[in-house]
Amino acid sequence: MKEDSKNITRRSFIERTGAVAAGLTILPGSVMSGFGHRAPSDKLNIAVVGIGGMGNSNLKNVKGSENIVALCDVDWGYSKKVFADNPGAKAYWDWRKMYDEMGKSIDAVIVATADHSHAVVAANAMAMGKHVYVQKPLTHSVYESRLLTKLTAKHKVATQMGNQGSSAEGVNLTIEWLQNGEIGDVTKVEAFTDRPIWPQGLNVPKGEWVPETLDWNLFIGPTKMRPYNSLYTPWNWRGWWDFGTGALGDMACHILHPVFKGLKLQYPIKAQGSSTLLLTDCAPNAQMVKLIYPARVAPKNAKMKLPQVEVTWYDGGLEPPKPAGWPAGKNMNDAGGGVLFHGTKDTLVCGCYGVNPWLLSGRKPAAPQTERRVDKAMMGGHEMDWVRACKESPENRVEAKSNFYEAGPFNEMVVMGVLAVRLQGLNRELEWDGEKMEFKNIGADDKVRLTISDNFTIVDGDPKFNRPNLTINAREFASEMIKHTYRDGYSLPEMPA
């Protein structure tokens, strides 16, 4: 019955929007212009997967100059208006079917699904030679991040993660000030966000009837099946481990980018996390993560050294202590979070997206301009920087600001924080081998205890807690979080050498 209902829903969409006839052939730009460099005036044929939220924003930022040829979403109720506003794009429920039918007609794909589907949608597009723009966080796991990085090199496609602040002026200035030695050498960084703004710390809800306009099986995608509940989607999936990465995954890609890029980070060597009550299925209300990075080689002409550095993250309303000399009454939160770079000469402070950088001393730097600028970065410039890169030949391409050569390793930093929080029950500082993507100090027989649910009752005026637990093998649990086991019907391309 579900298939019939879905077909009826789709037919009504096509009738209302006047979507293109199924027999219409759309030629990709590569056929029109030949392979390699393309004139900026040539239009890309773009498909968008996940159009109800940020995908619609990304779509709007490119549709003025490019062709939107296909739209895909698993929730046609949430996405109804977007389908209606783009009647020339062919509508799909399943991205796999879209690739099968229109793969030869598509130049590039924008991916804005829930986190757990980012990698499988993007990686398969890249294997087909398609350029990809993927919302943040780039992927749901370390392995997926590494895969997208290596696929970029193998297929030489143009890539961009949707952390638009990475193209903005605040990040440029922060990087330039750091590399010009304005605050000396940095050994400690503290960062935070005011998220989550969606519910976290929840028990698993009971199942509900699936709305007719939602294909729940397709939403579940590569992760394990669970009963539908309206708590999960269309937006609150961020707080559920199977689908999202909590406040850390949502905001660290915006807030920590100037840290990762400005300090030339790669893989951490140590990690530890702590949080409010940690549940098996749902992210905690607040958490703290500490990552330690080894000494690195400073860029040529940089006026700073890159010693070992400790990066600490806070969320859920937690903030780092205000350093000595902090202006009385000044809110540390700027546009949703903030960063403190503690240097040997001064402290550099910036907000979310790197906005409004300033020095605690009050001095105003005039560092030389070394970073490439992107016009109107936060108002479509980030997406159009990717469009530009798509039209340039791989040999001469100026990579987009958050291309996967950088965004892939950066995203490993973000999901490493998730690993540290979820493995906090081991009660130790975790030692990480970045090249091998494995923990060095989790033994074969180590166990970790997880809390399944949080329940309590009041008896004679006192709370009585009932928190059932699950004890599992820690190494196996960590391995599954590092590299997910996908459901049948979903697979990734092989990891390039």
C-alpha positions as CSV (number, residue, x, y, z in Angstrom):
1,M,0.0,0.0,0.0
2,K,2.9,2.4,0.8
3,E,4.2,2.1,-2.8
4,D,0.8,3.0,-4.3
5,S,0.4,5.9,-1.9
6,K,3.8,7.2,-2.8
7,N,3.2,7.0,-6.5
8,I,-0.1,8.9,-6.1
9,T,1.7,11.6,-4.1
10,R,4.5,11.9,-6.6
11,R,2.0,12.0,-9.5
12,S,0.1,14.8,-7.8
13,F,3.4,16.7,-7.4
14,I,4.2,16.4,-11.1
15,E,0.7,17.5,-12.1
16,R,0.9,20.5,-9.8
17,T,4.4,21.6,-10.8
18,G,4.4,20.7,-14.5
19,A,7.6,18.8,-14.1
20,V,9.6,17.9,-17.2
21,A,8.4,15.0,-19.2
22,A,10.2,11.7,-18.5
23,G,11.5,11.5,-22.0
24,L,13.3,14.8,-22.0
25,T,17.1,14.4,-22.3
26,I,19.3,16.9,-20.6
27,L,22.9,17.0,-21.8
28,P,25.6,17.6,-19.2
29,G,27.9,20.5,-19.5
30,S,30.9,18.2,-20.2
31,V,29.2,17.1,-23.4
32,M,28.3,20.6,-24.4
33,S,31.8,22.1,-23.7
34,G,34.2,19.2,-23.9
35,F,36.1,17.9,-20.9
36,G,38.4,20.1,-18.9
37,H,38.2,23.8,-18.5
38,R,34.8,25.3,-19.2
39,A,33.8,28.9,-19.7
40,P,32.2,30.6,-16.6
41,S,29.1,31.2,-18.7
42,D,28.6,27.5,-19.3
43,K,25.9,26.2,-17.0
44,L,26.3,23.2,-14.7
45,N,23.5,20.6,-14.5
46,I,23.1,20.2,-10.8
47,A,21.1,17.7,-8.8
48,V,20.2,18.3,-5.1
49,V,19.7,15.5,-2.6
50,G,17.9,16.6,0.6
51,I,16.0,19.8,-0.3
52,G,13.8,20.6,2.7
53,G,16.3,22.5,4.9
54,M,19.8,23.8,4.0
55,G,19.6,22.0,0.7
56,N,17.0,24.6,-0.4
57,S,19.3,27.4,0.7
58,N,22.2,26.0,-1.3
59,L,19.9,25.4,-4.2
60,K,18.7,29.1,-4.2
61,N,22.3,30.3,-4.1
62,V,23.2,28.4,-7.4
63,K,20.0,28.3,-9.4
64,G,20.3,31.8,-10.7
65,S,23.3,30.9,-12.8
66,E,23.1,27.1,-13.2
67,N,20.6,24.4,-14.3
68,I,18.8,22.5,-11.5
69,V,17.9,19.3,-13.3
70,A,16.9,16.9,-10.5
71,L,15.6,17.1,-6.9
72,C,15.6,14.2,-4.4
73,D,14.1,14.0,-1.0
74,V,12.6,11.3,1.2
75,D,10.0,13.6,2.8
76,W,7.7,15.1,0.1
77,G,5.6,16.9,2.7
78,Y,8.5,18.9,4.2
79,S,9.9,19.5,0.7
80,K,6.6,20.2,-1.1
81,K,7.3,23.9,-1.7
82,V,10.8,23.3,-3.0
83,F,9.5,20.8,-5.6
84,A,6.8,23.3,-6.6
85,D,9.3,26.2,-6.9
86,N,11.5,24.1,-9.3
87,P,9.1,22.6,-11.8
88,G,11.8,22.0,-14.4
89,A,13.7,19.6,-12.2
90,K,12.8,15.9,-12.2
91,A,11.6,14.7,-8.8
92,Y,12.9,11.6,-7.0
93,W,12.5,9.8,-3.7
94,D,15.6,7.7,-4.0
95,W,19.0,9.1,-5.0
96,R,20.1,5.7,-6.3
97,K,17.3,5.7,-8.8
98,M,18.2,9.3,-9.7
99,Y,21.8,8.3,-10.4
100,D,20.7,5.4,-12.5
101,E,18.3,7.4,-14.6
102,M,20.1,10.7,-14.9
103,G,23.7,10.0,-14.1
104,K,24.9,10.9,-17.6
105,S,22.9,14.2,-17.5
106,I,24.3,15.5,-14.2
107,D,27.5,17.5,-13.7
108,A,27.4,18.1,-10.0
109,V,25.5,17.1,-6.8
110,I,24.6,19.1,-3.7
111,V,24.1,16.8,-0.7
112,A,22.1,18.1,2.3
113,T,20.5,15.0,3.8
114,A,20.8,13.9,7.5
115,D,24.5,13.4,8.5
116,H,24.4,9.6,8.3
117,S,23.6,9.7,4.5
118,H,26.1,12.3,3.5
119,A,29.0,10.0,2.6
120,V,27.0,7.3,0.7
121,V,25.3,9.8,-1.5
122,A,28.4,11.9,-2.1
123,A,30.9,9.1,-2.5
124,N,28.9,7.3,-5.2
125,A,28.5,10.6,-7.1
126,M,32.2,11.2,-6.9
127,A,32.9,7.7,-8.2
128,M,30.7,8.7,-11.2
129,G,33.0,11.7,-11.8
130,K,30.5,14.2,-10.4
131,H,31.5,17.4,-8.5
132,V,30.0,17.5,-5.0
133,Y,29.0,20.1,-2.4
134,V,28.2,18.4,0.9
135,Q,26.6,20.0,4.0
136,K,28.4,20.0,7.3
137,P,29.4,17.9,9.0
138,L,31.0,16.3,5.9
139,T,30.4,12.8,7.1
140,H,29.2,10.7,10.1
141,S,32.4,8.8,10.7
142,V,36.2,9.0,10.4
143,Y,36.4,6.4,7.7
144,E,33.8,8.2,5.6
145,S,35.8,11.4,5.9
146,R,39.0,9.7,4.8
147,L,37.2,8.1,1.9
148,L,35.8,11.4,0.5
149,T,39.3,12.9,0.8
150,K,40.9,10.1,-1.2
151,L,38.1,10.0,-3.8
152,T,38.7,13.7,-4.4
153,A,42.3,13.0,-5.4
154,K,41.4,9.9,-7.4
155,H,38.6,11.5,-9.5
156,K,39.9,15.1,-9.5
157,V,36.4,16.5,-8.9
158,A,35.6,19.9,-7.4
159,T,34.4,19.7,-3.8
160,Q,33.1,21.9,-1.0
161,M,31.8,21.3,2.5
162,G,28.9,23.6,3.5
163,N,30.6,25.5,6.3
164,Q,30.1,28.8,4.6
165,G,32.0,30.8,7.2
166,S,35.3,29.2,5.9
167,S,35.0,31.6,2.9
168,A,34.3,34.6,5.0
169,E,36.5,37.5,6.1
170,G,36.7,36.6,9.8
171,V,38.4,33.3,9.0
172,N,40.8,35.0,6.5
173,L,41.9,37.5,9.1
174,T,42.3,35.0,11.9
175,I,44.6,32.8,9.8
176,E,46.6,35.8,8.6
177,W,47.0,37.1,12.2
178,L,48.1,33.7,13.4
179,Q,50.6,33.2,10.6
180,N,52.0,36.7,11.0
181,G,52.9,35.9,14.6
182,E,50.5,38.5,16.1
183,I,50.0,36.4,19.2
184,G,53.1,34.3,19.1
185,D,53.0,30.5,19.3
186,V,49.7,28.8,20.2
187,T,49.7,25.9,22.7
188,K,46.1,26.1,23.8
189,V,42.7,26.7,22.1
190,E,39.3,26.8,23.7
191,A,36.1,26.9,21.7
192,F,32.3,26.6,22.4
193,T,28.8,26.8,21.0
194,D,25.5,27.7,22.5
195,R,23.9,24.7,20.7
196,P,22.0,22.4,20.9
197,I,18.8,24.3,20.2
198,W,17.0,21.0,19.5
199,P,16.2,18.4,22.2
200,Q,19.0,16.0,23.3
201,G,19.4,13.6,26.2
202,L,16.1,11.9,25.3
203,N,15.0,8.3,25.8
204,V,14.1,6.3,22.6
205,P,10.4,7.1,21.8
206,K,7.8,4.6,20.9
207,G,6.9,4.0,17.3
208,E,4.3,6.0,15.4
209,W,2.5,5.6,12.0
210,V,4.7,6.9,9.2
211,P,3.2,9.9,7.3
212,E,2.1,9.2,3.7
213,T,4.5,11.8,2.4
214,L,7.6,10.3,4.1
215,D,9.5,7.2,3.0
216,W,10.9,6.1,6.3
217,N,12.9,3.3,4.9
218,L,14.8,5.7,2.6
219,F,15.3,8.1,5.4
220,I,16.9,5.3,7.5
221,G,19.2,4.7,4.5
222,P,22.5,3.0,5.4
223,T,21.9,2.9,9.2
224,K,20.0,0.2,11.2
225,M,16.2,0.3,11.0
226,R,14.2,1.6,13.9
227,P,10.5,2.5,14.3
228,Y,9.5,6.0,13.0
229,N,8.7,8.8,15.5
230,S,8.1,12.4,14.7
231,L,10.8,13.3,17.2
232,Y,13.4,12.2,14.6
233,T,12.6,14.2,11.6
234,P,12.4,16.5,9.7
235,W,14.9,18.4,11.8
236,N,15.6,17.0,15.3
237,W,17.5,14.0,13.9
238,R,20.7,15.9,14.8
239,G,20.5,14.8,18.4
240,W,20.2,11.1,17.6
241,W,23.5,9.2,17.2
242,D,22.4,7.0,14.3
243,F,21.4,10.1,12.2
244,G,23.4,13.0,13.5
245,T,26.4,14.1,15.5
246,G,24.9,16.4,18.1
247,A,25.9,20.0,18.8
248,L,29.5,19.2,18.1
249,G,28.9,18.0,14.6
250,D,26.4,20.8,13.9
251,M,28.6,23.7,15.0
252,A,32.2,22.6,15.2
253,C,32.6,22.7,11.4
254,H,31.7,26.4,11.7
255,I,33.6,27.3,14.8
256,L,36.8,25.2,14.7
257,H,37.6,25.8,11.0
258,P,39.9,28.7,11.7
259,V,41.6,26.6,14.4
260,F,42.2,23.6,12.1
261,K,43.3,25.7,9.1
262,G,45.2,28.5,11.0
263,L,47.2,26.1,13.1
264,K,47.7,23.5,10.3
265,L,46.3,20.6,12.2
266,Q,45.9,17.1,10.9
267,Y,45.2,14.1,13.1
268,P,45.0,14.3,16.9
269,I,47.2,12.0,19.0
270,K,45.0,12.0,22.1
271,A,41.4,12.6,22.9
272,Q,39.0,12.5,25.9
273,G,35.4,13.5,26.4
274,S,33.0,14.1,29.2
275,S,29.3,15.0,29.3
276,T,26.0,15.1,31.1
277,L,24.3,11.7,31.2
278,L,25.3,9.8,28.1
279,L,22.6,7.6,26.5
280,T,23.1,4.9,24.0
281,D,20.9,6.5,21.3
282,C,20.8,10.2,22.0
283,A,23.5,12.8,22.3
284,P,23.9,14.4,25.8
285,N,22.7,17.9,26.7
286,A,26.2,19.2,27.2
287,Q,29.7,17.9,26.6
288,M,33.4,18.8,26.7
289,V,36.1,17.3,24.4
290,K,39.8,17.7,24.6
291,L,42.0,16.9,21.6
292,I,45.8,17.1,21.6
293,Y,47.7,17.6,18.4
294,P,51.5,17.0,17.9
295,A,53.9,19.7,16.8
296,R,53.7,20.6,13.1
297,V,55.8,22.3,10.5
298,A,54.9,25.9,10.1
299,P,54.1,27.2,6.6
300,K,56.9,28.9,4.7
301,N,57.2,32.6,5.6
302,A,55.0,32.1,8.7
303,K,56.2,34.1,11.7
304,M,55.1,31.5,14.2
305,K,56.0,28.0,15.3
306,L,53.5,25.2,15.6
307,P,54.2,23.4,18.9
308,Q,51.9,20.7,20.4
309,V,48.5,22.2,21.0
310,E,45.5,21.3,23.2
311,V,42.1,22.1,21.7
312,T,39.1,22.0,24.1
313,W,35.5,22.1,23.0
314,Y,32.4,23.0,25.1
315,D,28.7,23.0,24.2
316,G,25.2,22.8,25.7
317,G,25.6,26.2,27.5
318,L,29.2,25.6,28.8
319,E,31.9,28.1,28.0
320,P,35.6,28.3,28.8
321,P,36.6,30.5,31.8
322,K,37.2,34.1,30.8
323,P,40.9,34.8,30.6
324,A,42.6,37.5,32.6
325,G,42.0,40.9,31.1
326,W,38.6,40.0,29.6
327,P,36.5,43.2,29.2
328,A,33.9,43.3,32.0
329,G,30.4,42.7,30.8
330,K,31.4,41.5,27.3
331,N,29.6,38.4,26.1
332,M,31.9,35.7,24.9
333,N,29.2,34.3,22.6
334,D,29.4,35.9,19.2
335,A,26.9,34.6,16.6
336,G,26.5,31.2,18.3
337,G,29.9,30.5,19.8
338,G,33.5,31.6,20.1
339,V,37.2,30.7,20.0
340,L,40.1,31.7,22.3
341,F,43.6,31.2,20.8
342,H,46.0,31.4,23.7
343,G,49.4,32.6,22.3
344,T,52.7,33.3,24.0
345,K,52.3,37.0,23.2
346,D,48.6,37.6,23.2
347,T,45.1,36.0,23.0
348,L,43.1,36.1,19.7
349,V,39.3,35.9,20.0
350,C,36.8,35.3,17.3
351,G,33.1,34.2,17.1
352,C,31.3,31.5,15.2
353,Y,32.2,31.5,11.5
354,G,35.4,33.3,12.6
355,V,33.5,36.5,12.8
356,N,34.9,39.7,14.4
357,P,38.4,38.6,15.4
358,W,40.1,40.8,18.0
359,L,43.1,40.7,20.3
360,L,42.7,40.6,24.1
361,S,45.4,43.3,24.4
362,G,43.3,45.7,22.3
363,R,46.0,46.0,19.7
364,K,44.7,46.1,16.1
365,P,46.9,44.1,13.7
366,A,47.7,45.0,10.2
367,A,48.9,41.7,8.9
368,P,49.6,41.2,5.1
369,Q,46.8,39.8,3.1
370,T,47.7,36.2,2.2
371,E,44.3,34.4,2.0
372,R,42.2,34.4,-1.2
373,R,38.9,36.4,-0.7
374,V,35.5,35.2,-1.7
375,D,32.9,37.8,-2.6
376,K,29.6,37.7,-0.6
377,A,30.8,34.5,1.2
378,M,27.8,34.1,3.5
379,M,25.2,35.1,0.9
380,G,25.9,32.5,-1.8
381,G,29.6,33.2,-2.4
382,H,30.6,29.9,-0.7
383,E,28.4,27.9,-3.1
384,M,29.5,29.9,-6.1
385,D,33.1,29.4,-5.2
386,W,32.4,25.7,-5.6
387,V,30.6,26.3,-8.9
388,R,33.6,28.2,-10.2
389,A,35.9,25.4,-9.2
390,C,33.6,22.9,-11.0
391,K,34.2,24.7,-14.3
392,E,38.0,24.8,-14.0
393,S,40.2,21.9,-15.3
394,P,41.8,19.8,-12.5
395,E,45.2,20.8,-13.6
396,N,44.5,24.6,-13.3
397,R,41.8,24.5,-10.6
398,V,41.9,26.9,-7.7
399,E,40.3,24.7,-5.1
400,A,37.2,26.0,-3.2
401,K,37.7,27.3,0.3
402,S,36.5,24.2,2.1
403,N,37.5,21.5,-0.5
404,F,37.7,18.0,0.8
405,Y,41.6,17.9,0.8
406,E,41.1,20.1,3.8
407,A,37.5,19.5,4.9
408,G,38.0,15.7,5.0
409,P,40.8,15.8,7.7
410,F,39.0,18.6,9.4
411,N,35.8,16.6,9.7
412,E,37.9,13.8,11.2
413,M,38.6,16.2,14.0
414,V,34.9,16.8,14.5
415,V,33.8,13.2,14.6
416,M,36.8,12.3,16.7
417,G,35.1,14.5,19.3
418,V,32.0,12.4,19.1
419,L,34.1,9.2,19.6
420,A,35.8,10.7,22.7
421,V,32.4,11.5,24.2
422,R,30.8,8.1,23.4
423,L,33.9,6.2,24.8
424,Q,34.2,8.3,28.0
425,G,33.1,5.2,30.0
426,L,36.6,3.8,29.5
427,N,37.8,6.5,32.0
428,R,41.1,7.1,30.2
429,E,42.7,9.4,27.8
430,L,42.4,7.8,24.4
431,E,45.5,7.5,22.2
432,W,44.8,7.8,18.5
433,D,46.7,6.6,15.4
434,G,45.4,8.9,12.7
435,E,47.0,7.1,9.8
436,K,45.6,3.7,10.7
437,M,42.3,5.2,12.0
438,E,42.4,3.2,15.3
439,F,42.8,3.7,19.0
440,K,46.1,2.4,20.4
441,N,45.1,1.9,24.0
442,I,41.7,0.1,23.8
443,G,42.4,-3.6,24.5
444,A,40.6,-6.6,22.9
445,D,38.9,-7.4,26.2
446,D,38.1,-3.8,27.3
447,K,34.4,-3.2,28.1
448,V,32.4,0.0,28.1
449,R,29.0,0.4,29.9
450,L,26.3,2.4,28.1
451,T,23.1,3.8,29.6
452,I,20.0,2.7,27.6
453,S,17.5,5.0,29.1
454,D,17.0,7.5,32.0
455,N,13.9,7.0,34.1
456,F,12.9,8.0,37.6
457,T,9.8,8.0,39.9
458,I,9.0,9.9,43.0
459,V,8.6,7.6,46.1
460,D,7.7,9.3,49.4
461,G,9.1,12.6,48.1
462,D,12.4,11.1,46.9
463,P,13.5,10.4,43.3
464,K,14.2,6.7,42.5
465,F,16.3,6.3,39.4
466,N,16.0,3.5,36.9
467,R,18.8,3.6,34.4
468,P,19.2,0.2,32.7
469,N,22.7,-0.3,31.3
470,L,24.4,-2.3,28.5
471,T,28.0,-3.5,28.8
472,I,29.7,-4.2,25.4
473,N,33.1,-4.8,23.9
474,A,34.8,-1.4,23.7
475,R,37.1,-2.2,20.7
476,E,34.2,-3.5,18.7
477,F,32.0,-0.5,19.6
478,A,34.8,1.9,18.6
479,S,35.4,0.1,15.4
480,E,31.8,0.4,14.4
481,M,31.8,4.1,15.1
482,I,35.0,4.6,13.1
483,K,33.7,2.7,10.1
484,H,29.9,2.0,10.0
485,T,28.4,-1.3,8.9
486,Y,25.8,-0.3,6.2
487,R,22.4,-1.9,5.7
488,D,21.9,-4.1,2.7
489,G,21.3,-2.0,-0.4
490,Y,23.8,0.7,0.5
491,S,27.6,0.6,-0.1
492,L,30.6,2.8,-0.5
493,P,33.2,2.8,-3.2
494,E,36.5,1.1,-2.2
495,M,39.0,3.2,-0.4
496,P,41.6,4.4,-2.9
497,A,45.2,3.5,-2.1
